[in-house]
Amino acid sequence: MWTFTAYSFLKERAGFTREDWNNQIPKAVNYARREGGRVIANMHEGIGLVRELDRRNLPFWINEAADSDVKYTRDYISSVDITGCDYYAVRKTGSDLQSIGRLVQRWDAVGHGRPVWMVLQGFSWHKIRPDRERLYPSFAQTRFMAYDGIVHGARGILYWGTQTIDDPLFRESLHALTAELSALEMFLVNDDHPVEVAIIDDLFDPPGLGVRGLLKHSGGDSLLILVNEDDHRHLGVDVTGLTPLNGRTLHQLYGDKQAVVRRGGIVTRMQPHEVKLFCTSPRFKNKQTKGRNYTDAGE
């Protein structure tokens, strides 16, 4: 939907800019109406043909741009099973890591609750755009973006741009994160159980998005995911809604903290954009350690 509404090359192709589309000037609106009718009709026909030929009955997924138009996307959404977008948040000019969670919510709304798959950053912008400076996501940033998507309800995480990687240490950091997710897959594919997370602020703490939490179960074990969506610390993170785990010890995976669930909750502390995983068993920690301390040497 991006290609006939807000695409940057439409100025040369059709004589209007993204700002013109945002302002809904007649030239942009009329162009999108003509192109949209043709494109969407072809999409329905093409998807129908694929479904007719596919004896495995696989789900149909279409990836959109982050801000693809809601109205035109809704015009084809009934033909697909999975929606979502790609977004690459780490840039030398400024990063917006917390946008991943917001985009999961956007595409959940656009898709009428269809599963959302997020395509995340597996590259540095300098390899895609010659006018950009090098900055690979650190391991901590890669980890935050994945789990921020997950706690907002993403059902799939993919990476794009890995064919351009010129830093093997960054590739190693991606492997470390995907190995971590793989070790937790039996939890991640199961239903979400939201928990209540309240921030008990210190006197001069700034306002922010706070900490988001999610509880997952697999067999007799449970996994608590906490994500600090703010770029500042929270030293009083009050997690409740854990009554079924009363008396059980939660082990921090990839950390040294433990917490016993009492009166249906725990209290912890979190640093800026930190992810904490607490599990009823430490055995779900992946043993791969290489790449977990990665930061771009050019930063």
C-alpha positions in Angstrom: 0.0 0.0 0.0 3.0 2.2 0.5 4.0 2.3 -3.1 1.0 4.4 -4.3 0.3 6.5 -1.2 3.4 7.8 0.7 6.4 6.3 -1.1 9.3 8.8 -1.4 9.8 8.1 -5.2 6.2 9.2 -6.0 7.4 12.8 -6.5 9.3 11.6 -9.6 6.8 9.0 -10.6 3.5 10.8 -10.0 4.3 14.4 -9.1 3.4 14.5 -5.5 5.2 14.1 -2.2 4.6 12.1 1.0 3.5 15.4 2.6 1.0 15.9 -0.2 -0.4 12.4 0.6 -0.5 13.2 4.3 -2.4 16.4 3.6 -4.7 14.5 1.2 -4.4 16.9 -1.7 -6.7 15.8 -4.7 -3.8 14.8 -6.9 -2.4 12.3 -4.4 -5.9 11.1 -3.4 -7.0 10.5 -7.0 -3.7 8.8 -8.0 -4.0 6.4 -5.0 -7.7 5.7 -5.8 -6.7 4.7 -9.4 -3.7 2.6 -8.4 -5.3 1.2 -5.3 -8.2 -0.2 -7.2 -6.0 -2.0 -9.6 -3.4 -3.2 -7.1 -5.9 -4.5 -4.6 -8.0 -6.4 -7.2 -4.8 -8.1 -8.4 -3.9 -9.0 -4.8 -7.2 -10.7 -4.2 -6.9 -12.6 -7.4 -3.3 -13.6 -6.8 -3.9 -14.7 -3.2 -6.9 -16.7 -4.4 -4.8 -18.4 -7.0 -2.0 -19.3 -4.5 -4.6 -20.7 -2.1 -6.1 -22.8 -4.9 -2.7 -24.3 -5.8 -1.4 -24.7 -2.3 -2.3 -28.2 -1.1 -0.6 -27.7 2.3 -3.1 -24.9 3.2 -0.3 -22.7 4.5 -1.3 -19.3 6.1 -0.9 -16.2 3.9 1.2 -13.3 5.2 1.8 -9.9 3.7 4.4 -7.5 5.2 3.6 -3.8 5.0 5.5 -0.6 5.6 5.2 0.7 9.1 2.7 3.4 8.2 1.0 1.8 5.3 -2.5 3.3 4.8 -5.2 1.8 7.0 -8.1 2.1 4.5 -6.3 0.5 1.6 -4.8 -2.3 3.8 -8.3 -3.0 5.1 -9.4 -3.4 1.5 -7.4 -6.6 1.2 -7.0 -7.8 4.8 -9.9 -10.3 4.5 -7.8 -12.3 2.1 -4.8 -12.8 4.4 -4.1 -14.6 7.6 -1.2 -12.7 9.0 -0.2 -9.1 8.9 2.6 -6.9 10.2 5.4 -4.6 9.1 9.1 -4.0 8.9 10.8 -1.3 11.0 14.5 -0.6 11.5 14.8 1.6 14.5 18.6 2.0 15.1 20.0 4.9 13.2 23.1 7.1 13.7 20.8 10.1 13.5 18.6 8.9 16.4 17.0 5.6 17.4 13.4 5.0 18.5 13.5 1.5 20.0 10.1 1.7 21.7 8.4 2.2 18.3 8.4 -1.6 17.8 5.8 -2.2 20.5 3.6 0.7 19.2 3.7 -0.8 15.7 2.6 -4.2 16.9 -0.4 -2.6 18.4 -1.0 -0.6 15.2 -1.0 -3.7 13.0 -3.1 -5.7 15.5 -5.7 -2.9 15.0 -5.3 -2.7 11.3 -5.6 -6.5 10.9 -8.7 -6.9 13.1 -6.7 -9.0 15.6 -4.9 -11.1 13.0 -1.4 -12.4 14.1 1.3 -9.7 13.7 4.7 -10.7 12.5 7.4 -8.0 12.9 10.5 -7.8 10.6 13.3 -6.3 12.6 16.7 -4.9 11.9 19.5 -7.2 10.8 21.8 -4.6 9.3 23.4 -1.2 9.6 21.8 1.6 7.5 25.2 2.5 6.0 25.0 -0.7 3.9 21.5 0.1 2.6 21.8 3.9 2.1 25.2 5.4 1.1 24.2 8.7 2.8 23.8 7.0 6.2 26.5 6.5 8.8 27.4 3.1 10.2 25.6 1.9 13.4 24.7 -1.7 14.0 22.2 -2.4 16.8 23.9 -3.5 20.0 22.9 -6.9 21.5 20.9 -5.1 24.1 19.0 -3.1 21.5 18.3 -6.1 19.4 17.1 -8.0 22.5 14.9 -5.0 23.6 13.2 -4.7 20.2 12.4 -8.4 20.0 10.9 -8.6 23.4 9.1 -5.2 23.1 7.3 -6.7 20.1 6.6 -9.9 22.0 5.1 -8.2 25.1 2.8 -6.2 22.8 1.6 -9.4 21.2 3.8 -10.1 18.2 3.4 -13.7 17.1 6.5 -13.8 14.8 9.9 -12.1 14.8 12.0 -12.0 11.6 15.2 -10.2 10.5 15.9 -8.4 7.3 19.2 -7.1 5.8 21.5 -9.9 7.1 22.9 -10.3 3.5 24.6 -6.9 3.9 26.4 -7.5 7.3 30.1 -6.6 7.1 30.7 -7.1 10.8 30.8 -10.8 11.8 30.5 -9.8 15.5 27.1 -8.3 14.8 26.0 -11.5 13.1 27.2 -13.4 16.1 25.1 -11.1 18.3 22.0 -11.9 16.2 22.7 -15.6 16.6 22.9 -15.1 20.4 19.5 -13.5 20.4 17.8 -16.0 18.1 19.3 -18.9 20.2 17.8 -17.3 23.3 14.4 -17.1 21.6 14.7 -20.6 20.4 15.3 -21.9 23.9 12.1 -20.2 25.0 9.9 -21.2 22.0 7.8 -23.6 24.0 6.6 -20.6 26.0 6.4 -18.0 23.3 4.1 -20.0 21.0 1.5 -20.4 23.9 -1.2 -18.0 24.9 -0.4 -14.7 26.6 -1.3 -14.0 30.2 -1.0 -10.3 30.8 0.2 -9.2 34.3 -0.1 -5.9 36.1 3.0 -3.8 36.3 3.0 -0.6 38.3 5.9 1.8 38.7 6.5 3.1 42.2 8.4 6.3 41.3 11.3 7.9 43.1 10.7 11.6 43.9 12.3 13.0 40.7 11.7 10.2 38.2 10.5 11.6 34.9 7.2 10.4 33.3 7.3 7.7 30.7 5.8 4.6 29.2 6.8 2.4 32.1 7.4 -1.4 32.2 5.3 -3.9 30.3 4.9 -7.5 31.4 3.7 -10.8 30.1 3.4 -14.3 31.6 3.7 -17.4 29.5 3.2 -21.1 30.6 4.6 -24.3 29.2 3.9 -27.6 31.0 4.5 -27.0 34.6 6.8 -24.0 34.1 6.2 -20.3 33.7 8.1 -17.4 32.1 7.7 -13.8 33.1 8.9 -11.2 30.6 9.4 -7.6 31.7 10.4 -4.8 29.3 11.3 -1.3 30.4 10.1 0.8 27.5 11.6 4.0 28.9 15.1 5.4 28.4 15.4 5.9 32.2 15.6 3.5 35.1 12.8 2.4 37.4 13.9 1.2 40.8 10.4 0.3 42.0 8.8 -2.2 39.5 5.8 -3.8 41.2 4.5 -6.9 39.3 1.2 -8.4 40.3 -1.2 -11.0 38.8 1.1 -13.9 39.7 -1.1 -15.6 42.3 -0.9 -19.1 40.6 2.9 -18.9 41.3 2.7 -18.0 45.0 5.6 -19.5 47.0 7.5 -20.4 43.8 11.0 -19.1 43.2 11.6 -17.2 39.9 15.1 -17.4 38.5 16.4 -14.5 36.3 17.6 -16.0 33.0 20.8 -14.3 31.9 21.1 -12.7 35.3 21.8 -13.5 38.9 18.5 -12.3 40.5 15.9 -14.5 42.2 12.4 -13.6 43.4 9.9 -15.6 45.5 6.3 -14.8 44.5 4.5 -13.6 47.6 0.9 -12.3 47.7 0.7 -12.7 44.0 3.6 -10.6 43.0 7.3 -9.6 43.0 9.2 -6.4 43.1 12.3 -5.7 40.9 14.4 -2.9 39.5 15.1 -2.1 35.8 17.6 -0.1 33.9 16.8 2.0 30.8 15.4 -0.2 28.0 16.2 -3.3 30.0 14.7 -6.8 29.4 14.3 -9.2 32.4 13.2 -12.8 32.1 12.1 -14.7 35.2 11.4 -18.4 34.9 10.4 -21.1 37.4 13.3 -23.1 36.1 16.8 -21.9 35.1 17.2 -24.7 32.6 15.6 -22.6 29.8 18.7 -20.4 29.6 20.6 -20.9 26.4 24.3 -21.6 26.9 25.5 -19.6 24.0 27.3 -16.5 25.4 29.3 -15.2 22.4 27.8 -12.0 21.0 25.8 -11.1 24.1 28.1 -8.1 24.9 28.1 -6.8 21.4 28.2 -3.0 20.7 29.2 -1.5 17.4 33.0 -0.7 17.6 32.3 2.3 15.2 29.8 3.9 17.6 
